[in-house]
Amino acid sequence: MWGVALVALAATAALVGLDQAAIRATLRDTLAADSPDTSADDIASTVDITMIASGAVAVLVLLLALMGMVQVRGRNSTGRTVLMLIAVVAAAGSLVFWYTAKDALSGATGILPFVVAVLAVAGTAPLFARPVGRWLSGQGQLRPI
């Protein structure tokens, strides 16, 4: 499931990147309406910070999740801890991104942050099952489903 979560994350980032001008404009308009006393420069800076932080979190999640997946594949039990922590970051980051940009998101970009959050958590939970723990410690074989 982590692979699908990362594809959904990359798709979200690509869709936001392709529609970046419209999303930035909507964010600026929303912030200006919510805080009419705020200067245009402050609003522009806030939009820049929001977009950069969202992109940075997406890259961080992508790279660390790949690292965790490689560790789990190599039967290294620290991989599941990495994936657990990244699942929390991915879920929180996806929901914060959606909350801050919900007025600017539509269609797939409005749904994909939830898909990423659910798949990251759902992809991590099975790693803590007893058979997986035994397999990670080198004590057993996993049976195919």
C-alpha positions in Angstrom: 0.0 0.0 0.0 2.9 2.3 0.6 3.7 2.2 -3.1 0.2 3.4 -4.0 0.4 6.0 -1.3 3.6 7.4 -2.8 2.0 7.4 -6.3 -0.9 9.3 -4.9 1.5 11.7 -3.2 3.4 12.3 -6.4 0.1 12.7 -8.3 -1.0 15.3 -5.8 2.3 17.2 -6.1 2.1 17.1 -9.9 -1.4 18.3 -10.1 -0.7 21.1 -7.7 2.4 22.0 -9.6 0.4 22.1 -12.9 -2.3 24.3 -11.4 0.1 26.3 -9.2 -0.9 29.8 -10.5 -4.6 29.2 -9.8 -4.0 27.7 -6.4 -1.7 30.6 -5.4 -4.3 33.1 -6.6 -7.1 31.4 -4.6 -4.9 31.2 -1.5 -4.0 34.9 -1.8 -7.7 35.8 -2.3 -8.8 33.7 0.7 -6.1 35.1 2.9 -6.9 38.7 1.9 -10.6 38.1 2.6 -9.9 36.5 6.0 -7.4 39.2 7.0 -8.2 42.5 5.2 -5.7 44.4 7.3 -2.7 42.2 6.2 -0.4 43.7 3.5 -0.2 42.2 0.1 3.5 41.4 0.7 2.7 39.4 3.9 0.0 37.5 2.1 2.3 36.7 -0.8 5.0 35.5 1.7 2.4 33.3 3.5 1.4 31.7 0.2 5.1 31.1 -0.7 5.8 29.6 2.7 2.7 27.3 2.4 3.7 26.1 -1.1 7.3 25.6 -0.2 6.6 23.8 3.1 4.0 21.5 1.4 6.5 20.6 -1.3 9.3 20.0 1.3 7.1 17.7 3.3 6.1 15.8 0.2 9.8 15.3 -0.8 10.7 14.3 2.8 7.9 11.7 2.9 8.7 10.3 -0.5 12.4 9.8 0.3 12.1 8.5 3.8 9.2 6.2 2.9 11.4 4.7 0.1 14.2 4.3 2.6 11.8 2.5 5.0 10.5 0.3 2.3 14.0 -0.8 1.3 14.8 -1.5 5.0 11.7 -3.6 5.4 12.5 -5.5 2.2 15.9 -6.2 3.6 14.3 -7.5 6.8 15.6 -4.6 8.9 13.1 -4.0 11.7 14.0 -0.3 11.9 12.2 0.1 8.5 8.8 -0.4 10.1 9.6 2.3 12.7 10.7 4.6 9.9 7.5 3.9 8.0 5.4 4.4 11.1 6.9 7.8 11.7 6.6 8.8 8.1 3.0 7.6 8.1 2.2 10.0 10.9 4.1 12.8 9.0 2.3 11.9 5.7 -1.1 11.8 7.3 -0.6 15.0 9.2 1.0 16.8 6.3 -1.7 15.7 3.9 -4.5 16.9 6.2 -2.7 20.2 7.0 -2.1 20.8 3.3 -5.8 20.1 2.5 -6.9 22.3 5.4 -4.8 25.3 4.4 -5.5 25.0 0.7 -9.1 23.5 0.7 -10.5 26.6 -1.0 -8.0 26.3 -3.9 -8.3 22.5 -4.3 -10.9 20.8 -6.6 -11.4 17.5 -8.1 -8.5 15.0 -7.6 -6.4 17.5 -5.7 -9.2 17.8 -3.1 -9.4 14.1 -2.6 -5.8 12.8 -3.0 -4.5 14.2 0.3 -7.0 12.0 2.1 -6.0 9.0 -0.1 -2.4 9.6 0.9 -3.2 9.8 4.6 -5.3 6.6 4.6 -2.9 4.6 2.5 0.1 5.6 4.5 -1.5 4.5 7.8 -3.1 1.4 6.2 0.2 0.4 4.7 2.1 0.7 8.0 -0.4 -1.1 10.3 0.3 -4.6 8.9 4.0 -4.2 9.6 3.2 -4.6 13.3 1.5 -8.0 13.0 3.2 -10.8 14.8 4.1 -12.8 11.7 5.8 -9.8 10.1 7.7 -9.1 13.4 9.0 -12.7 13.3 9.9 -12.4 9.7 11.8 -9.1 10.3 13.7 -10.7 13.1 14.8 -13.6 10.8 12.8 -16.2 12.6 10.3 -17.2 10.0 8.9 -17.1 6.5 5.9 -15.1 5.4 3.2 -17.0 3.6 1.8 -15.4 0.4 -1.8 -14.3 0.7 
